[in-house]
Amino acid sequence: MFQVMSILLHGDAAFCGQGIVFETMHLSDLPDYTTHGTIHIVVNNQIGFTTDPRHSRSSPYCTDVARVVNAPIFHVNSDDPEAVMHVCKVAAEWRATFHKDCVIDLVSYRRNGHNEIDEPMFTQPLMYRKIKHTPPALDKYANSLITDGVVSPEEVKDVKDKYEKICEEAYNNARQETHIKYKDWLDSPWSGFFEGKDPLKVSPTGIKEDTLIHIGKKFSSPPPNAAEFVIHKGIERILKARMEMIEARTVDWALGEAMAFGSLLKEGIHVRLSGQDVERGTFSHRHHVLHHQTVDKATYRPLCYLYPDQAPYTVCNSSLSEFGVLGFELGYSMTNPNALVCWEAQFGDFNNTAQCIIDQFISSGQAKWVRQSGLVMLQPHGLEGMGPEHSSARLERFLQMSADDPDYFPPESEEFAVRQLHDSNWIVANCSTPANYFHILRRQIALPFRKPLIIMTPKSLLRHPEAKSNFDLMLEDTQFLRVIPEEGAAAQNPNGVKKLLFCSGKVYYDLKKARTERKLDDKIAIARMEQISPFPYDLVKKEAAKYANAELLWAQEEHKNQGAWTYVQPRFHTALNGTRGVIYAGRPTSSSPATGSKVQHLKELKQLVDDSLTF
């Protein structure tokens, strides 16, 4: 914090007009989000593109938003360089002394319009008539120094010429560059991270059973000073249930996540989980921070005390912000590649207020700026009959921004899966088992490069009796399964199978239950696509070939114009070389993510199941 000074550059119209500024100001003093003081420099040209400030803000100054955190605000005339330098010095000293934000309002003007070819006289004629007759700041300051006898006109010309020469030489050198050294750019912020690594070799993600047991028991136990630490009775029941699962060599979603985090901490990887209510979990399933029931602020974080030499674990409830907090976590993830940084939305559709960060930075960061990020976005997703809000994490939006070519089946090889990840802009997954969730989290660090990971996480599956995994699926020599093939009766006699359903996420359990009730376990095979993007062409081809006589379907709980259908449809065609069609089974198109009626929801679900299982 003493070696780094955070500076943000703003425009005047944006500073008072954009909500992200207010969100960021409110992060400034939060223990898990503070930068220990940021200097905000507002380049105040007194116009927002073409809009007069009288029409773009309700406050006297564009910087008044900073008053919400009592930040000192310095208004300074930018035509007075010495005053500007003095104010900057005071701001730096303030920040260094008090570790708080402060704001410099550089009151200035644009000599031209919004850009070099814009005509400002169209909208601000009086102002620009004055500007036209106002000497530039450099000329004003130079004349002042010459008048005071500080410098001579020749010295001013000499300094100007020197600077012009520097700019001209840099410009000419830039024109002579014939190619970009991509690797130099990629490695520059993470010195040595890529060095000596096989770019297509993934470290193992399975771990020893002793490690699973140790982490599981620590995570399922009260604090060591349990006699004095009063735990809520409900938490006692949860811890007891967890311990019983450990003894049965089984994990649910919360345990699988804790084991992924804990095993990475053991390996020296800092894990940071951030977002609204993540300490407890929106659905009261996580409980990574236990609270003393009679002493205020007395807490216990079991994952912080697994091993004496472990890496730090940071779990932090954020402010009720998505845009600001997701932006913060993206920055955090780009600082250190050897950290697992996760942002969890309270509900998946909360990502819509952070869409700017997702569109502008996460999906396209490597393509635009040659910068990688291993940020994990956890997005609770699923139609549970609870209404349109908080049902869908808008899976289709993330898939639409996936940059893989739907018409290209990459060459099959041993490195097929990792080569796809290497060439992708991000990874989109919808896991159906705790073991696969465990592996995909660990894979983020095991990869020899970094890519953002978007996971559609469950709600009802968090406590579903069948959504559990055996330790055997998490041990050494196990890995993340991009597709979980049919493993039941249908797999024993593939030639007798009438239908092969591909699906993703929670809907698998609905289909599986209905299939058993209808005694169709040997007639219908169900394959789960756990990683949707990059698309598992090779495994889809393999699974379809196994059931040569079966009709192929894609089943999803989302509406037809939502979910994965529009993404997977052309890719199925490519995977199967156009030899077999894949039929859609699911809800019809809709402008709303889900119905507001529970009765209608169940009716739609029954129709989805009927369409999927009838032949």
C-alpha positions as CSV (number, residue, x, y, z in Angstrom):
1,M,0.0,0.0,0.0
2,F,3.0,2.3,0.5
3,Q,4.7,1.4,-2.8
4,V,1.6,2.0,-4.9
5,M,-0.6,5.1,-5.5
6,S,-3.9,4.5,-7.2
7,I,-4.9,7.3,-9.6
8,L,-8.2,7.4,-11.6
9,L,-8.8,9.8,-14.5
10,H,-12.4,10.9,-15.1
11,G,-14.3,13.2,-17.3
12,D,-16.6,15.8,-15.6
13,A,-19.9,14.6,-17.2
14,A,-19.1,11.0,-16.4
15,F,-18.0,11.7,-12.8
16,C,-21.4,13.0,-11.9
17,G,-23.5,11.1,-14.4
18,Q,-22.2,7.5,-14.1
19,G,-23.5,5.3,-11.3
20,I,-20.2,3.4,-11.2
21,V,-18.5,6.4,-9.7
22,F,-20.9,6.3,-6.7
23,E,-20.4,2.5,-6.4
24,T,-16.6,2.8,-6.4
25,M,-16.7,5.6,-3.9
26,H,-18.6,3.4,-1.5
27,L,-15.9,0.7,-1.9
28,S,-13.2,3.1,-0.9
29,D,-13.3,2.4,2.9
30,L,-14.5,-1.2,2.9
31,P,-11.8,-3.4,4.5
32,D,-11.8,-6.0,1.7
33,Y,-12.0,-3.5,-1.2
34,T,-10.1,-0.4,-0.1
35,T,-7.1,0.8,-2.1
36,H,-6.0,2.8,1.0
37,G,-6.8,6.0,-0.9
38,T,-7.3,6.8,-4.6
39,I,-6.6,10.2,-6.2
40,H,-9.4,11.0,-8.6
41,I,-8.4,13.5,-11.3
42,V,-11.4,15.0,-13.1
43,V,-10.6,16.6,-16.4
44,N,-13.4,19.1,-16.3
45,N,-13.8,20.7,-19.8
46,Q,-17.3,21.9,-18.7
47,I,-19.2,20.1,-21.5
48,G,-20.4,16.5,-21.7
49,F,-19.8,15.8,-25.4
50,T,-22.3,18.5,-26.5
51,T,-24.3,18.8,-23.3
52,D,-24.3,21.9,-21.2
53,P,-23.6,21.1,-17.4
54,R,-26.9,22.9,-16.6
55,H,-28.6,20.0,-18.3
56,S,-26.3,17.2,-17.2
57,R,-26.2,17.5,-13.4
58,S,-28.2,18.8,-10.5
59,S,-25.3,19.7,-8.2
60,P,-23.2,22.9,-8.3
61,Y,-20.0,20.9,-9.0
62,C,-19.4,17.8,-11.0
63,T,-17.4,16.5,-8.1
64,D,-20.1,16.7,-5.5
65,V,-20.7,13.0,-5.6
66,A,-17.3,12.5,-3.7
67,R,-18.8,14.4,-0.7
68,V,-20.7,11.1,0.1
69,V,-17.4,9.8,1.6
70,N,-16.2,13.3,2.8
71,A,-13.3,13.2,0.4
72,P,-11.5,16.5,0.1
73,I,-12.1,18.2,-3.3
74,F,-9.6,20.6,-4.8
75,H,-10.9,22.8,-7.6
76,V,-8.0,24.3,-9.6
77,N,-7.6,26.4,-12.7
78,S,-5.8,24.2,-15.3
79,D,-4.4,27.4,-17.0
80,D,-2.2,27.8,-13.9
81,P,0.4,25.0,-14.0
82,E,2.0,25.9,-10.7
83,A,-1.4,25.8,-8.9
84,V,-2.1,22.4,-10.4
85,M,1.3,21.1,-9.2
86,H,0.7,22.5,-5.7
87,V,-2.8,20.9,-5.5
88,C,-1.4,17.5,-6.8
89,K,1.3,17.6,-4.1
90,V,-1.3,18.4,-1.4
91,A,-3.5,15.6,-2.7
92,A,-0.6,13.1,-2.7
93,E,0.3,14.1,0.9
94,W,-3.3,13.8,2.1
95,R,-3.6,10.3,0.6
96,A,-0.2,9.2,2.0
97,T,-1.1,10.5,5.5
98,F,-4.8,9.4,5.9
99,H,-5.1,6.6,3.3
100,K,-8.3,8.1,2.0
101,D,-9.7,9.2,-1.4
102,C,-9.3,12.7,-2.6
103,V,-10.4,14.5,-5.7
104,I,-8.7,17.1,-8.0
105,D,-11.1,19.0,-10.2
106,L,-9.0,20.4,-13.1
107,V,-11.3,23.2,-14.4
108,S,-10.3,23.5,-18.0
109,Y,-11.8,23.6,-21.6
110,R,-11.5,21.7,-24.9
111,R,-9.8,23.7,-27.6
112,N,-11.6,21.7,-30.2
113,G,-14.8,19.7,-30.1
114,H,-15.3,16.2,-28.7
115,N,-12.7,15.1,-31.2
116,E,-10.5,16.8,-33.8
117,I,-13.1,16.9,-36.5
118,D,-16.1,17.8,-34.3
119,E,-17.6,21.4,-34.6
120,P,-18.3,22.8,-31.1
121,M,-19.7,26.0,-32.4
122,F,-22.9,24.1,-33.3
123,T,-23.8,23.8,-29.7
124,Q,-21.6,26.1,-27.6
125,P,-21.1,29.2,-29.9
126,L,-20.4,31.8,-27.2
127,M,-18.0,29.6,-25.2
128,Y,-16.1,28.7,-28.3
129,R,-15.8,32.2,-29.5
130,K,-14.0,33.0,-26.2
131,I,-11.8,29.9,-26.5
132,K,-10.8,30.8,-30.0
133,H,-9.3,34.1,-28.6
134,T,-7.7,32.4,-25.5
135,P,-4.0,31.6,-25.8
136,P,-3.1,28.0,-25.0
137,A,-2.0,27.2,-21.4
138,L,1.6,26.6,-22.6
139,D,1.8,30.0,-24.2
140,K,0.3,31.8,-21.2
141,Y,2.7,30.1,-18.8
142,A,5.7,30.7,-21.0
143,N,4.8,34.4,-21.4
144,S,4.4,34.7,-17.6
145,L,7.9,33.2,-17.0
146,I,9.5,35.4,-19.7
147,T,7.8,38.5,-18.2
148,D,9.1,37.6,-14.8
149,G,12.6,37.1,-16.2
150,V,12.7,33.4,-15.2
151,V,13.5,32.2,-18.7
152,S,14.2,33.7,-22.1
153,P,12.1,33.1,-25.3
154,E,15.1,31.1,-26.7
155,E,15.0,28.7,-23.7
156,V,11.2,28.2,-24.2
157,K,11.7,27.5,-27.9
158,D,14.5,25.0,-27.0
159,V,12.4,23.1,-24.6
160,K,9.5,23.0,-27.1
161,D,11.8,21.8,-29.9
162,K,13.3,19.0,-27.6
163,Y,9.8,17.7,-26.8
164,E,8.7,17.9,-30.4
165,K,11.8,15.9,-31.4
166,I,11.0,13.2,-28.8
167,C,7.4,12.9,-30.1
168,E,8.5,12.9,-33.8
169,E,11.2,10.2,-33.2
170,A,8.7,8.0,-31.3
171,Y,6.2,8.4,-34.1
172,N,8.7,7.4,-36.8
173,N,10.0,4.4,-34.7
174,A,6.4,3.2,-34.3
175,R,5.9,3.3,-38.1
176,Q,8.9,1.0,-38.6
177,E,7.5,-1.8,-36.4
178,T,6.3,-4.6,-38.7
179,H,4.8,-7.0,-36.2
180,I,3.6,-7.2,-32.6
181,K,5.5,-9.4,-30.1
182,Y,2.3,-10.9,-28.6
183,K,4.2,-13.0,-26.0
184,D,6.0,-9.9,-24.6
185,W,2.7,-8.2,-24.1
186,L,1.0,-11.2,-22.5
187,D,3.9,-11.9,-20.1
188,S,4.6,-8.3,-19.1
189,P,2.3,-8.1,-16.0
190,W,3.1,-11.6,-14.8
191,S,6.8,-11.9,-15.0
192,G,7.8,-15.5,-15.5
193,F,4.3,-17.0,-15.3
194,F,4.4,-18.5,-18.8
195,E,8.2,-19.2,-18.8
196,G,9.2,-22.8,-19.2
197,K,5.6,-24.0,-19.2
198,D,4.2,-26.4,-21.8
199,P,1.3,-24.3,-23.1
200,L,-0.8,-27.5,-23.6
201,K,-0.1,-29.3,-20.3
202,V,-2.7,-29.2,-17.6
203,S,-1.6,-30.1,-14.0
204,P,-3.7,-32.9,-12.3
205,T,-6.9,-31.7,-10.5
206,G,-7.6,-34.9,-8.5
207,I,-6.1,-35.0,-4.9
208,K,-5.3,-37.5,-2.2
209,E,-8.1,-38.9,0.0
210,D,-6.3,-37.8,3.1
211,T,-6.5,-34.2,1.9
212,L,-10.2,-34.5,1.3
213,I,-10.8,-36.0,4.7
214,H,-8.6,-33.4,6.5
215,I,-10.3,-30.4,4.8
216,G,-13.7,-32.0,5.2
217,K,-13.3,-32.5,8.9
218,K,-11.9,-29.1,9.6
219,F,-14.8,-27.5,7.5
220,S,-17.3,-29.6,9.5
221,S,-16.0,-28.8,12.9
222,P,-16.8,-25.9,15.3
223,P,-13.9,-23.6,16.4
224,P,-11.2,-25.2,18.6
225,N,-12.4,-23.0,21.5
226,A,-15.9,-24.3,20.9
227,A,-16.7,-24.2,24.7
228,E,-16.6,-20.4,24.6
229,F,-17.8,-19.9,21.0
230,V,-21.6,-20.1,20.9
231,I,-22.8,-21.5,17.6
232,H,-26.3,-21.2,16.2
233,K,-28.3,-24.5,16.6
234,G,-29.0,-24.6,12.9
235,I,-25.2,-24.4,12.2
236,E,-24.6,-27.2,14.6
237,R,-27.0,-29.4,12.5
238,I,-25.3,-28.4,9.3
239,L,-21.8,-29.2,10.7
240,K,-23.0,-32.6,11.9
241,A,-24.6,-33.4,8.5
242,R,-21.3,-32.4,6.8
243,M,-19.3,-34.7,9.2
244,E,-21.7,-37.6,8.4
245,M,-21.1,-37.0,4.6
246,I,-17.3,-37.1,5.2
247,E,-17.6,-40.4,7.0
248,A,-19.7,-41.7,4.1
249,R,-17.0,-40.5,1.6
250,T,-19.6,-38.2,0.0
251,V,-19.8,-34.4,-0.8
252,D,-22.6,-32.1,-1.6
253,W,-22.1,-28.8,-3.4
254,A,-20.9,-26.7,-0.4
255,L,-18.4,-29.5,0.6
256,G,-17.1,-29.9,-2.9
257,E,-16.5,-26.2,-3.2
258,A,-14.7,-26.1,0.2
259,M,-12.5,-29.0,-0.8
260,A,-11.5,-27.2,-4.0
261,F,-10.7,-24.0,-2.1
262,G,-9.0,-25.8,0.7
263,S,-6.8,-28.0,-1.5
264,L,-5.7,-24.9,-3.5
265,L,-4.9,-23.1,-0.2
266,K,-2.8,-26.1,0.8
267,E,-0.9,-25.7,-2.5
268,G,-0.1,-22.0,-1.7
269,I,-2.8,-20.5,-4.0
270,H,-4.6,-17.5,-2.5
271,V,-8.4,-17.9,-2.8
272,R,-10.7,-14.9,-2.8
273,L,-14.5,-15.2,-2.9
274,S,-16.4,-12.0,-3.2
275,G,-20.0,-10.9,-3.8
276,Q,-23.2,-10.2,-2.0
277,D,-23.8,-12.5,1.0
278,V,-21.1,-15.0,-0.1
279,E,-20.0,-15.6,3.4
280,R,-23.2,-17.4,4.3
281,G,-24.3,-18.0,0.7
282,T,-27.5,-16.6,-0.8
283,F,-29.2,-20.0,-0.2
284,S,-27.7,-20.5,3.3
285,H,-25.5,-23.4,2.1
286,R,-22.0,-22.2,2.4
287,H,-21.3,-20.8,5.9
288,H,-17.7,-20.0,5.5
289,V,-17.9,-17.5,8.4
290,L,-19.4,-18.7,11.7
291,H,-20.8,-16.0,14.1
292,H,-20.7,-16.1,17.9
293,Q,-24.3,-15.9,19.0
294,T,-23.6,-13.7,22.1
295,V,-20.5,-11.7,21.2
296,D,-20.6,-9.1,18.4
297,K,-18.1,-9.4,15.6
298,A,-16.7,-12.6,17.0
299,T,-16.3,-14.9,14.0
300,Y,-14.6,-18.1,12.9
301,R,-13.5,-18.9,9.3
302,P,-12.6,-22.6,9.2
303,L,-10.9,-22.4,5.8
304,C,-8.4,-20.0,7.2
305,Y,-7.1,-22.6,9.7
306,L,-6.6,-25.8,7.6
307,Y,-2.8,-25.8,7.6
308,P,-0.2,-23.7,9.4
309,D,1.6,-22.8,6.1
310,Q,-1.5,-22.4,3.8
311,A,-2.1,-19.5,1.5
312,P,-4.6,-16.8,2.8
313,Y,-8.3,-17.3,2.2
314,T,-10.4,-14.2,1.7
315,V,-14.2,-14.4,1.8
316,C,-16.0,-11.1,1.8
317,N,-19.5,-9.9,1.6
318,S,-19.5,-7.0,-0.9
319,S,-21.6,-3.9,-1.0
320,L,-24.9,-4.2,-2.9
321,S,-23.0,-3.5,-6.2
322,E,-22.4,-5.6,-9.2
323,F,-20.7,-3.2,-11.7
324,G,-18.2,-1.8,-9.2
325,V,-17.4,-5.1,-7.4
326,L,-17.1,-7.2,-10.5
327,G,-14.8,-4.6,-11.9
328,F,-12.7,-4.7,-8.7
329,E,-12.5,-8.5,-8.8
330,L,-11.5,-8.5,-12.5
331,G,-8.6,-6.1,-11.6
332,Y,-7.7,-8.3,-8.6
333,S,-7.6,-11.4,-10.8
334,M,-5.2,-9.7,-13.3
335,T,-2.7,-8.8,-10.6
336,N,-1.7,-12.3,-9.6
337,P,-2.2,-15.4,-11.8
338,N,-1.5,-17.7,-8.9
339,A,-4.8,-16.8,-7.1
340,L,-8.3,-18.1,-7.6
341,V,-10.6,-15.0,-7.6
342,C,-14.3,-15.7,-7.6
343,W,-17.2,-13.3,-7.9
344,E,-20.6,-14.7,-7.1
345,A,-23.8,-13.0,-8.1
346,Q,-26.5,-13.1,-5.5
347,F,-28.8,-14.5,-8.2
348,G,-27.5,-15.1,-11.8
349,D,-29.6,-12.3,-13.3
350,F,-27.8,-9.7,-11.1
351,N,-25.0,-9.9,-13.7
352,N,-27.1,-7.6,-15.9
353,T,-26.1,-4.5,-13.9
354,A,-22.4,-5.5,-14.5
355,Q,-22.9,-6.1,-18.2
356,C,-20.5,-3.3,-19.1
357,I,-17.6,-5.1,-17.3
358,I,-18.6,-8.4,-18.9
359,D,-18.9,-7.1,-22.4
360,Q,-16.1,-4.6,-22.5
361,F,-13.5,-6.3,-20.4
362,I,-14.0,-10.0,-19.4
363,S,-15.2,-11.5,-22.7
364,S,-12.7,-9.6,-24.8
365,G,-9.8,-8.6,-22.5
366,Q,-7.2,-10.9,-24.2
367,A,-8.3,-9.9,-27.7
368,K,-8.3,-6.2,-27.0
369,W,-5.4,-5.7,-24.6
370,V,-3.4,-9.0,-24.6
371,R,-4.2,-9.5,-21.0
372,Q,-5.4,-12.7,-19.4
373,S,-7.6,-13.2,-16.4
374,G,-8.6,-16.4,-14.6
375,L,-11.7,-14.7,-12.9
376,V,-14.5,-17.1,-12.0
377,M,-18.1,-15.9,-12.2
378,L,-20.5,-18.0,-10.2
379,Q,-24.0,-17.4,-11.5
380,P,-27.0,-19.1,-9.7
381,H,-29.2,-20.3,-12.5
382,G,-32.3,-22.5,-12.9
383,L,-36.1,-22.3,-13.4
384,E,-37.5,-23.3,-10.0
385,G,-41.0,-22.0,-10.4
386,M,-40.2,-18.9,-8.4
387,G,-41.1,-16.3,-11.1
388,P,-39.2,-14.5,-13.9
389,E,-36.7,-12.5,-11.7
390,H,-33.8,-14.5,-10.2
391,S,-34.5,-17.5,-12.5
392,S,-32.1,-17.1,-15.4
393,A,-28.4,-16.0,-15.4
394,R,-28.9,-15.4,-19.1
395,L,-26.6,-18.3,-20.2
396,E,-27.4,-17.4,-23.9
397,R,-25.6,-14.0,-23.5
398,F,-22.4,-15.6,-22.4
399,L,-22.5,-18.2,-25.1
400,Q,-23.3,-15.6,-27.8
401,M,-20.0,-13.8,-26.7
402,S,-18.0,-17.0,-27.0
403,A,-15.6,-16.6,-29.9
404,D,-15.4,-20.2,-31.1
405,D,-16.4,-20.9,-34.7
406,P,-19.7,-23.0,-34.9
407,D,-18.6,-24.5,-38.3
408,Y,-15.1,-25.6,-37.3
409,F,-14.4,-29.0,-35.8
410,P,-10.8,-28.8,-34.5
411,P,-8.4,-31.6,-35.4
412,E,-8.8,-34.5,-32.9
413,S,-5.8,-35.2,-30.8
414,E,-4.7,-35.9,-27.2
415,E,-4.5,-32.2,-26.5
416,F,-8.0,-31.5,-28.0
417,A,-9.6,-30.2,-24.8
418,V,-6.7,-28.0,-23.6
419,R,-6.1,-26.6,-27.1
420,Q,-9.7,-25.5,-27.3
421,L,-9.4,-23.8,-23.9
422,H,-6.1,-22.1,-25.1
423,D,-7.8,-20.7,-28.2
424,S,-11.1,-19.6,-26.5
425,N,-11.9,-16.2,-25.0
426,W,-13.6,-17.8,-22.0
427,I,-15.1,-21.0,-20.6
428,V,-18.9,-21.4,-20.0
429,A,-20.0,-24.4,-17.9
430,N,-23.2,-25.7,-16.2
431,C,-22.1,-28.4,-13.8
432,S,-24.5,-31.0,-12.4
433,T,-22.2,-32.7,-9.8
434,P,-20.2,-31.4,-6.9
435,A,-17.2,-33.4,-8.1
436,N,-17.2,-31.7,-11.5
437,Y,-17.6,-28.3,-9.8
438,F,-14.5,-29.2,-7.6
439,H,-12.5,-30.2,-10.7
440,I,-13.4,-27.1,-12.8
441,L,-12.4,-24.7,-10.0
442,R,-9.1,-26.5,-9.5
443,R,-8.5,-26.6,-13.3
444,Q,-8.5,-22.8,-13.3
445,I,-5.2,-22.9,-11.5
446,A,-4.0,-26.1,-13.2
447,L,-4.1,-24.6,-16.7
448,P,-0.8,-23.2,-18.0
449,F,-2.7,-20.0,-19.0
450,R,-5.6,-18.0,-17.6
451,K,-9.2,-17.8,-19.0
452,P,-12.3,-16.4,-17.4
453,L,-14.7,-19.1,-16.2
454,I,-18.5,-18.5,-16.2
455,I,-20.4,-21.2,-14.2
456,M,-24.1,-21.5,-14.0
457,T,-24.4,-22.6,-10.4
458,P,-27.4,-24.4,-8.8
459,K,-30.0,-23.4,-6.4
460,S,-32.3,-26.4,-5.6
461,L,-29.4,-28.8,-6.4
462,L,-27.5,-27.4,-3.4
463,R,-29.6,-29.7,-1.3
464,H,-30.8,-32.3,-3.9
465,P,-30.3,-35.8,-2.4
466,E,-28.9,-37.1,-5.7
467,A,-26.7,-34.1,-6.4
468,K,-23.8,-35.6,-4.4
469,S,-20.5,-37.1,-5.4
470,N,-18.4,-39.9,-4.0
471,F,-14.8,-39.2,-3.0
472,D,-13.7,-41.6,-5.8
473,L,-14.6,-38.9,-8.4
474,M,-12.2,-36.4,-6.8
475,L,-9.1,-38.6,-6.2
476,E,-5.8,-38.6,-8.1
477,D,-6.2,-39.6,-11.7
478,T,-9.7,-38.1,-11.9
479,Q,-10.5,-34.9,-13.8
480,F,-13.2,-32.5,-15.0
481,L,-15.6,-34.3,-17.3
482,R,-16.7,-32.0,-20.2
483,V,-19.5,-34.4,-20.9
484,I,-20.8,-37.0,-18.4
485,P,-22.0,-39.9,-20.6
486,E,-24.9,-42.2,-19.8
487,E,-23.7,-44.8,-17.3
488,G,-27.0,-46.7,-16.5
489,A,-29.0,-49.5,-18.2
490,A,-29.1,-47.7,-21.6
491,A,-25.3,-47.8,-21.8
492,Q,-25.3,-51.6,-21.5
493,N,-27.3,-52.1,-24.7
494,P,-26.7,-49.0,-26.9
495,N,-28.3,-50.5,-30.0
496,G,-31.6,-50.8,-28.2
497,V,-31.7,-47.2,-27.2
498,K,-34.5,-45.1,-28.9
499,K,-33.4,-41.7,-27.8
500,L,-30.2,-40.0,-26.8
501,L,-30.8,-36.7,-24.8
502,F,-28.1,-34.1,-24.4
503,C,-28.8,-31.7,-21.6
504,S,-27.0,-29.4,-19.2
505,G,-27.3,-28.7,-15.5
506,K,-30.4,-29.2,-13.2
507,V,-32.8,-30.4,-15.9
508,Y,-30.9,-33.7,-15.9
509,Y,-32.4,-34.6,-12.6
510,D,-35.9,-33.9,-13.8
511,L,-35.4,-36.0,-16.9
512,K,-33.7,-38.8,-14.9
513,K,-36.5,-39.0,-12.4
514,A,-39.2,-39.0,-15.1
515,R,-37.3,-41.6,-17.1
516,T,-37.2,-44.0,-14.1
517,E,-40.9,-43.4,-13.3
518,R,-41.8,-44.3,-16.9
519,K,-39.5,-47.4,-16.8
520,L,-37.5,-46.2,-19.8
521,D,-34.0,-46.5,-18.3
522,D,-32.9,-48.9,-21.0
523,K,-34.6,-47.1,-23.9
524,I,-33.4,-43.5,-23.3
525,A,-29.8,-42.4,-22.7
526,I,-29.0,-39.0,-21.1
527,A,-25.6,-37.3,-21.6
528,R,-24.8,-34.2,-19.6
529,M,-22.9,-31.4,-21.3
530,E,-21.0,-29.9,-18.4
531,Q,-18.7,-27.6,-20.4
532,I,-20.8,-25.9,-23.1
533,S,-18.2,-23.5,-24.4
534,P,-15.7,-24.4,-25.9
535,F,-18.1,-27.0,-27.4
536,P,-17.0,-30.6,-26.8
537,Y,-17.2,-31.7,-30.4
538,D,-15.2,-34.8,-29.9
539,L,-17.2,-36.2,-27.0
540,V,-20.6,-35.4,-28.7
541,K,-19.4,-37.2,-31.8
542,K,-18.3,-40.2,-29.6
543,E,-21.6,-40.4,-27.6
544,A,-23.8,-40.0,-30.7
545,A,-21.8,-42.8,-32.5
546,K,-22.4,-45.1,-29.5
547,Y,-26.2,-44.8,-29.9
548,A,-26.3,-45.2,-33.7
549,N,-30.0,-46.1,-33.8
550,A,-31.2,-43.4,-31.4
551,E,-33.0,-40.2,-32.2
552,L,-30.9,-37.2,-30.9
553,L,-32.4,-34.4,-28.8
554,W,-31.2,-31.3,-26.9
555,A,-33.3,-30.8,-23.8
556,Q,-33.2,-27.6,-21.8
557,E,-35.4,-25.9,-19.2
558,E,-34.9,-22.4,-20.6
559,H,-37.1,-21.0,-23.3
560,K,-36.1,-21.8,-26.9
561,N,-34.7,-18.3,-27.6
562,Q,-32.7,-18.5,-24.3
563,G,-30.4,-21.1,-22.7
564,A,-27.9,-23.0,-24.8
565,W,-30.0,-24.1,-27.8
566,T,-29.0,-21.4,-30.3
567,Y,-25.4,-22.0,-29.4
568,V,-25.4,-25.8,-29.5
569,Q,-27.6,-26.3,-32.6
570,P,-25.1,-25.4,-35.3
571,R,-22.3,-27.1,-33.3
572,F,-24.2,-30.3,-33.2
573,H,-24.4,-30.1,-37.0
574,T,-20.7,-29.6,-37.2
575,A,-19.9,-32.4,-34.6
576,L,-22.0,-34.9,-36.5
577,N,-21.0,-33.6,-40.0
578,G,-24.6,-33.0,-40.8
579,T,-25.4,-36.8,-40.8
580,R,-27.9,-36.7,-38.0
581,G,-30.4,-34.0,-36.9
582,V,-30.8,-32.9,-33.3
583,I,-34.3,-32.0,-32.2
584,Y,-35.1,-29.3,-29.6
585,A,-37.1,-30.3,-26.5
586,G,-38.0,-27.5,-24.1
587,R,-40.1,-24.4,-23.4
588,P,-41.3,-22.3,-26.4
589,T,-39.9,-18.9,-27.1
590,S,-40.6,-16.1,-24.6
591,S,-39.6,-12.5,-23.8
592,S,-39.6,-13.3,-20.1
593,P,-37.1,-15.7,-18.6
594,A,-39.8,-17.6,-16.7
595,T,-43.5,-17.6,-15.9
596,G,-44.8,-16.0,-12.7
597,S,-47.3,-18.9,-12.0
598,K,-46.2,-22.0,-10.2
599,V,-49.0,-23.9,-11.9
600,Q,-47.9,-22.8,-15.3
601,H,-44.3,-23.6,-14.5
602,L,-45.2,-27.2,-13.6
603,K,-47.3,-27.5,-16.7
604,E,-44.3,-26.3,-18.8
605,L,-42.0,-28.7,-17.1
606,K,-44.3,-31.7,-17.7
607,Q,-44.5,-30.7,-21.4
608,L,-40.7,-30.5,-21.6
609,V,-40.4,-34.0,-20.0
610,D,-43.1,-35.4,-22.3
611,D,-41.4,-34.0,-25.4
612,S,-38.0,-35.4,-24.3
613,L,-39.1,-38.9,-23.3
614,T,-41.9,-39.7,-25.8
615,F,-41.1,-41.8,-28.9
